[in-house]
């Protein structure tokens, strides 16, 4: 989308007005239109903004909060293992924010564990600083949070592993799920195109009905005679007809 704007209008335009007219996800570039040294005006072009880079800390923190809501609601209740969530967040924040991680953890704990005192949270933070951390693996987080594979699947958690199913087995299960989804999608496409299911095909096939037996002849002879079909009364009176495979 492009438009030509006069030079005076472009210089007098205000930035808030431009921002208000801009759709979400779009940025506006303004370039000068010149012929030699003569300025004719400006060309305003809207382009789609590049999505922000995925941040593991924010992504994992959101999934931990989803897990808390599922297990406890809006606040983690007082319990012996309640501070495990603070320990995990502190481990992630230490890698992401370095020396500034303390304020991040204190702010997060004030939201989700308001009953915990500042000294109690700072003690957890201090324990984290005594260890040398590298980015935690998905399985390490899964063990720390005692996240089962069933709970992980139900909540659609993707950046945290499971304590009861290792990463290699999860990859195999995910691959099998994709295969099942692909088979189901292709089956729906075949049904939409008018193709019969295997059960319907076999129910209506000659191999299942075996009409040649009503005449007392072989299938090859029945086919040579033009595949005649017996009358329903003839089929009901013939006890030798087998409708099963």
C-alpha positions in Angstrom: 0.0 0.0 0.0 1.6 3.3 -1.1 0.6 6.9 -1.4 2.3 10.1 -2.5 2.4 13.0 0.0 3.5 16.5 -0.6 6.8 17.7 0.9 5.2 20.4 3.1 2.5 17.9 4.4 5.1 15.3 5.2 7.2 17.7 7.3 4.2 19.1 9.1 2.6 15.7 9.9 2.6 14.6 13.5 3.9 11.2 14.7 1.0 10.4 17.0 -1.4 10.7 14.1 0.7 8.3 12.0 0.8 5.8 14.8 -2.9 5.9 15.4 -3.7 5.1 11.7 -1.2 2.2 11.6 -2.7 -1.3 11.8 -1.3 -3.7 14.3 1.8 -5.5 13.1 2.6 -2.9 10.4 5.4 -0.3 10.3 5.5 2.8 8.1 8.5 3.8 6.1 8.7 7.2 4.4 11.1 7.8 1.5 11.8 10.9 -0.6 10.8 11.0 -4.2 13.3 13.0 -6.3 14.1 13.8 -9.9 17.7 14.9 -9.9 18.0 17.5 -7.1 14.3 18.4 -7.2 12.2 17.0 -4.4 8.7 16.0 -5.6 7.4 14.6 -2.4 7.5 11.6 -0.1 6.3 8.1 -0.5 4.8 6.4 2.6 4.9 2.6 2.5 3.5 0.2 5.1 5.4 -3.0 5.7 4.8 -5.9 8.0 6.9 -5.8 11.1 9.2 -8.7 11.9 8.0 -10.8 14.8 10.1 -10.5 18.0 12.6 -13.3 18.7 11.4 -16.2 20.9 12.5 -15.7 24.4 12.9 -18.9 26.4 12.6 -17.3 29.8 9.3 -15.6 29.0 8.0 -18.7 27.2 8.9 -21.0 30.0 7.7 -18.6 32.7 4.3 -18.5 31.0 4.1 -22.2 30.9 5.1 -22.5 34.6 2.3 -20.0 35.4 -0.1 -22.1 33.3 0.9 -25.1 35.4 0.4 -23.2 38.6 -3.1 -22.1 37.6 -4.0 -25.7 36.7 -2.7 -27.1 40.0 -3.5 -24.4 42.5 -5.4 -21.5 40.9 -4.3 -17.9 41.0 -2.0 -18.3 44.0 0.4 -21.0 45.1 -0.9 -22.2 48.5 1.4 -22.7 51.5 3.0 -26.1 51.4 6.4 -27.7 51.9 7.2 -27.8 48.2 5.6 -24.5 47.3 9.0 -22.7 47.0 10.0 -25.1 44.2 8.4 -22.7 41.7 10.5 -19.9 43.0 13.7 -22.0 42.7 12.9 -22.8 39.1 12.1 -19.2 38.2 15.2 -18.1 40.0 17.3 -20.6 38.0 15.9 -19.4 34.7 16.1 -15.7 35.6 19.7 -16.0 36.8 20.7 -17.2 33.3 18.6 -14.6 31.5 19.2 -11.5 33.6 22.5 -12.2 35.4 23.0 -9.8 38.3 19.6 -8.1 37.7 17.7 -11.4 38.3 16.9 -10.7 42.0 14.3 -8.0 41.3 12.7 -10.2 38.7 12.3 -13.1 41.1 11.1 -10.9 43.9 8.4 -9.4 41.7 7.3 -12.8 40.3 7.1 -14.3 43.8 5.1 -11.3 45.1 2.5 -12.1 42.5 2.2 -15.9 42.8 3.3 -16.5 46.5 2.1 -13.3 48.3 2.2 -15.1 51.6 6.0 -15.7 51.4 8.1 -13.2 53.2 10.9 -11.3 51.4 13.6 -12.9 53.6 12.3 -16.3 52.6 12.4 -15.6 48.9 15.9 -13.9 49.2 17.1 -17.1 50.9 16.1 -19.1 47.9 17.7 -16.5 45.6 20.9 -16.7 47.6 21.0 -20.5 47.2 20.8 -20.0 43.5 23.7 -17.6 43.4 26.0 -20.2 45.1 25.6 -22.5 42.1 27.0 -22.0 38.6 24.1 -22.2 36.2 23.9 -22.9 32.5 20.5 -22.9 30.7 18.4 -25.6 32.2 17.3 -28.5 29.9 13.6 -29.3 29.4 13.9 -32.6 31.3 15.6 -30.8 34.3 12.7 -28.4 34.5 10.3 -31.3 34.2 11.9 -33.2 37.1 12.1 -30.0 39.2 8.4 -29.3 38.7 7.4 -33.0 38.9 5.6 -32.6 35.6 4.1 -35.8 34.3 3.7 -36.5 30.6 -0.1 -36.7 30.9 -0.2 -33.3 32.6 2.2 -31.9 30.0 0.0 -33.1 27.1 -3.2 -31.9 28.7 -1.8 -28.4 29.2 0.0 -28.3 25.8 3.3 -27.5 27.5 6.2 -27.6 25.0 9.3 -26.0 26.5 9.3 -28.2 29.7 10.0 -31.9 29.8 8.4 -34.7 31.8 9.8 -36.6 34.7 8.3 -39.9 33.7 8.9 -39.9 29.9 12.4 -39.1 28.6 13.0 -36.8 25.7 13.7 -39.5 23.1 10.5 -41.4 24.0 8.5 -38.1 23.8 9.9 -37.5 20.3 8.6 -40.9 19.2 5.2 -40.4 20.8 4.9 -37.0 19.1 5.9 -38.5 15.8 3.2 -41.1 16.1 0.6 -38.4 17.0 1.5 -36.5 13.9 1.1 -39.7 11.8 -2.4 -40.3 13.3 -3.4 -36.7 12.6 -2.1 -37.0 9.0 -4.0 -40.3 8.5 -7.2 -38.8 10.0 -6.9 -35.7 7.8 -6.3 -37.7 4.6 -9.3 -40.0 5.5 -11.5 -36.9 5.8 -10.2 -35.7 2.4 -11.1 -39.0 0.8 -14.6 -39.0 2.4 -15.1 -35.5 1.2 -14.1 -36.6 -2.4 -16.7 -39.3 -2.2 -14.5 -42.3 -1.7 -16.0 -45.3 0.3 -14.5 -46.4 3.6 -13.0 -49.9 3.6 -15.8 -51.2 5.7 -18.4 -49.9 3.2 -16.4 -51.2 0.3 -16.1 -54.7 1.7 -19.8 -54.7 2.7 -20.8 -54.0 -1.0 -18.1 -56.1 -2.7 -18.8 -59.2 -4.6 -16.2 -61.1 -2.6 -18.3 -60.6 0.5 -21.7 -61.2 -1.1 -20.5 -64.2 -3.2 -23.6 -64.2 -5.6 -22.2 -67.0 -7.7 -22.9 -69.5 -4.9 -26.7 -68.9 -5.4 -26.3 -70.4 -8.9 -24.1 -73.2 -7.7 -21.2 -72.2 -10.0 -17.7 -70.9 -9.6 -16.9 -67.2 -9.6 -15.0 -67.5 -12.9 -18.0 -69.1 -14.6 -20.3 -66.4 -13.1 -18.1 -63.7 -14.5 -18.1 -65.4 -18.0 -21.9 -65.4 -17.9 -22.0 -61.6 -17.4 -22.2 -61.5 -13.6 -25.9 -62.2 -13.2 -27.4 -61.3 -9.9 -29.8 -63.7 -8.2 -33.3 -62.7 -7.0 -33.6 -61.9 -3.3 -36.0 -64.9 -2.9 -33.5 -67.2 -4.5 -30.8 -65.9 -2.0 -33.1 -66.4 1.0 -34.0 -69.9 0.0 -30.3 -70.9 -0.6 -28.8 -71.8 2.7 -25.3 -72.3 1.2 -24.8 -68.6 0.6 -22.2 -67.1 3.0 -22.3 -63.4 3.5 -19.1 -63.4 5.6 -15.6 -63.3 4.3 
